[in-house]
C-alpha cells in the first residue's frame, strides 16, 4: 500500500493540508465511481451495476462535503 505524503510543520502533520488531501481524494474517487457507473450503463448495458456505481459516487461526494463542513464550520451535519 502506498503511503500518502503529508505536509509537515516542525515534523508534525498539518491538519489543514491533511484535510485538503482527504477531500481531494474523496472527490477524485467520486468522479471515478461516477465514470465507471456511466461506462457500465453505456458499454456493458448493465444498468443495475451502473446504478450501484453512481450511488457510490454520490455517497463519496456527500462524504467529501461532510468532511469539508466539519472542518470549516464545526460539527454541523449535512442532510
Buried (B, 14 or more C-beta within 10 A) or exposed (E): EEEEEEEEEEEEEBEEBBBBBBBEEBBEBBEBBBEBBBBBBEEEEBEEBBEBBBEBBBEBBBBBBBBBBBBEEEEEEEE
